[in-house]
Amino acid sequence: MHEILTGIYRNKIFMTTLAAWVIAQTIKVTIGVIRQKRFDFRWFVGTGGMPSSHVAGASCLATTVGFNYGFSSVYFALAASFALVVMFDAQGVRRASGKQAHILNKITEDIYWQGRIDEGRLRELIGHTPVEVIVGFILGVAIAFIAQ
């Protein structure tokens, strides 16, 4: 078990990618505290918000793989393709799910005030705006550059 943990710790690509995710989540929490004037732990483990930590991690992974194995390697092609899927999903599919949750919450609220139903609210902040994705991408690439 010790060898496994040591191997993970020594894996520069993984540790740099993890650092990009942690930094992006920390920025997200800091922005939330400044805006809301309170701390909510769910901001650190949740999805959505500025910047996209998913995109920061995926773009950092692709960039770090490119630095280590070459930008013409199959490893970079795989990591970059993965990053593109993450970016598309972050601002496309998950964003649409968040909009649907917002509409369903409004419908549920309207029904509730008419005395017909009392249901829990759906999570609305699921996806990212294009700007949040772009900032996450830039942050991930910058962290990969700094880590080199």
C-alpha positions, 0 to 999 in steps of 0.5 A, a space after each residue: 500500500 505504501 508503494 502505491 501511495 508513494 507512486 501516486 505522490 511521485 506522479 508529477 502529471 497527476 499531482 499537477 492536475 490535482 493541484 489545478 483542481 484544488 486551486 480552481 475550487 479554492 478560487 471558486 470558494 473565495 469568490 463565493 465568500 466575497 459575493 455571499 459574505 458567508 462560507 458554504 462548504 458545498 462550494 468546495 465540493 460542488 459543481 458549477 461556478 467560476 472558474 470551472 475546476 473540471 476544465 482547469 484539471 482537464 486542460 492542465 492534464 492535457 498540457 502537462 502530458 504534452 510537456 512530458 510526452 510531446 504534443 504530437 504523442 498519442 498520450 497528448 491526443 488522448 488527454 486533449 480529446 478528454 479535455 475537449 469532452 469535459 469542456 463541451 459537457 461543462 458548458 453544454 449538457 450540464 448547463 442545460 440540466 441546470 436550466 431545467 432544474 431552475 424551471 422545475 424548481 419554479 414550477 414546484 414552487 408555484 404548485 407549492 404556494 397553491 397548496 398542492 405539493 411540497 417537494 425538495 428543490 433540484 440543484 440548479 448550479 450544475 454547469 458552466 457558462 462559456 466564460 467559466 469554461 474559458 477561465 478554467 482552461 486558461 487556469 489549467 494551462 497556466 498551472 501546467 506551465 508554472 509546474 514545468 
